[in-house]
């Protein structure tokens, strides 16, 4: 399980390269601003570094 805010595409890209798949969104308040968090899940057998 992992997560990254949608305004952090570099983190989302690294997670995607490692095989993480989207697993939902959640909305938070960060410093008084709305921020959307992308939850990520790594299924067994879906790890790109094992290939």
N, C-alpha and C positions, 0 to 999 in steps of 0.2 A: 504494500500500500504506500502511496506517495501522493503528493499534491503540489500544485503550483498555481499562482495567480495568473489569470489570463493576460495581464499586462507584463508578463515575464516570458516572452517567447523563447528565449535562450534555454531556460530551464525546461520548458515543455519539449523543446527539440531534443535535448539530451535524454530526457525520459523516454521519448518516442524511439530514439536510436537504441535504447536499452531494452525495448520491447514492451514498455508500459502502454496500456490501453485506457482510453477514457472510461470513467466509472461514475460520472455524475458531476453536478455543479452544486456549489453552495455559495450563498451571498453573505458577506460580512461587512462590518463597518471598520475601516482602517483609517485612523486619524481623521475621523468625521466624514470620510468619503466611502461610497459604495465600492466594494471590491469583490470580484467573482473568482472563486477558487475552483480549479479543475481537479477533481479527485482522479487518481490513476491507480490501476491495479495491474500487477504482474502475474499472469497465470502461469502455472507450472508448465514447463516445456516451451515457453514463449520467451526465453532469455536469449537475446541475440549474441551475447558474449560467449555462449556455450557452443555456437556453431563453428 
